[in-house]
């Protein structure tokens, strides 16, 4: 089987022949059908997030169960599944609280390995790590059973893959984490895959005003097709905070969702809030990024700042619901897929993503 492997930071992925060991207890082997090209993978590739090398990136994907190891009870061969890049041990304090994306039940297992601390993937005898213990830029993978979620069989593969990250993260940030009220005013900063889905989440929740902000006009045009009522190009507008407040009744927005999460966008999210507003960091920055807020303004205006990981979703519950929303035409996932690639063309996918040419590129497997 083939996999796209990162051997050194800041170098292209190499598509190479690999060997895959069979699943052990509570593990499954999955044939990959589609995998999204995401900014989080790029953070691994350029060294923003230090990771054990060599490694197969990829975390937003869907596939078909081929084989089950001993003790697997939730899926069977032939099932269609979406990968969850977060574990769900079911026993730790966070799982029992229903906050499964914060699971710490497998914290002792080294990064990039499966839960027993070993590797299933090898290239010329060398062990290969898997991003988020799944590493989905490969024709087949062996992963823990709890990191796949079975879905209905009529869901198209590329669209199913995107539910596993950008759809869940964007929609969940609004509906699961912030739980915005109908009639709210919303700012979404960054109109890539996650930001566009935050816009969709705001629509699903009945927001009356949805302001989209980005530095690229083509992304702002796309944001309007996903439900944005107003757009701001922050590279051209000298005072985007003032512009947001002009749009939002002179006060600012009730909620701001930052799908970029750098120092400038975090400041914009906070400053554009109305008194009592809530700013949510959704995108994952490089580990060295710092944000600045005014504690004075936070206290006097009772503003809230929070972070959401993976949209605070519960994958086993929310993935099938999001799939149903798509099948019932309540979510536009087709419009997210700008281009598709073969595994051999994966580096082109990252080049186009970083140039801002796509909402989402998807690697489609035969």
Buried (B, 14 or more C-beta within 10 A) or exposed (E): EBBBBBBEEEEBBBBBEBEBBEBBEBBBBBBBBBBBBBBBBBBBBBBBBEBBBBBBBBBBBBBBBBBBBEEBEBBEEEBBBBBBBBBBBEEBEBBEEEBBBBBEBBEEBEBBBBBEEEBBBEBEEEBBBBBBBBBBBBBBBBBBBBBBBBBEEEBBBBBBBBBBBBBBBBBBBBBBBBEBEEEBBBBBBBBBBBBBBBBBBBBBBEBEBBBBBBBBEEBBBBBBEBBBBBBBBBEEEEEBBEBBBEBBEEBBBBBBBBBBBBEEBBBBBBBBBBEEBBBBBBBBBEEEEEBEBEEEBBEEBEBBBEBBBBBBBBBBEBBBBBBBBBBEEEBBBEBBBBBBBEBEBBBBBBBBBEEBBBBBBBBBBE
